[in-house]
Amino acid sequence: MITRTLGAEPTYWYYISNAPASTPLRLFVWLSGVRWAIAQGFEETKTALGMAHDELRKYTGWHHYMLTCM
């Protein structure tokens, strides 16, 4: 799937999948939107809430911290 921005100089994003050929296109569009929301959440926790400065050593601690921040 290829997406682009509208405007004079568009930006393109490419998505590659190993899903079956019978998978509807609307599912890929929905998943690309969900991915953006998750990436935005990570970016906000890194900058605004100080996650970039936190050093966690175990997954359980990281998971708890991420749930609290998001």
N, C-alpha and C positions, 0 to 999 in steps of 0.2 A: 504494500500500500504506500502511496506517496501522497503527502499533504503539503500544502503551500499556503503562504500568507497572501493576502490581496494587497495590491499596491503597485507602484511603479517598479520597484525592485523586490520581487517576491523571494522569500526564504523557503527552502524545501527541506522536508524531513522524510526519511525513508524507513519503512518498517518491513522486516522480513519475518515470515512465520512458517512453521512446519505443520500448520493445521491442515485438515483434509480439504480438498477442493470444494466440497459441498458446504463449507462454512459460509454463512451469509456475510456479505460485506458490512452490513450494519453492526455486526458483532465486532469486527475489527475497528470500526470507527468508534464504537463505545469504549473498547479497551484502550485505544490511544488517548481518549479523553480522561480515563481513569488514571492512566500512567502519568499524565500531566499533573493531576491533582495530588498524587503521591509525591512527585518530585517537588512540587511547590511547597508541600508540607515539610519535607526534609530541608529545603532551602531556608524556610522561615525559622525552623528550630535551630539551624546552624548559626544564623546571623542574629536574630532578635533575642533568642532565649539562651544563647551561650553553649549550645551543644558542641561547637567546634573546640571548646576549651575543656570539655569533660573527657576524662580518661577512664573508661569502663573496661573491665577485664573479662566479664562473663556476659553471655547473652541475656540472662534473666535481668541483670541490672540495666543493660542497654534497653531492653524491651520495656521495662517499667519506666525508665526515664523518657523514652519516646512517647509512650502513652500519656504520661503526665504533661509533656510539652505540647503534644498535638491536641 
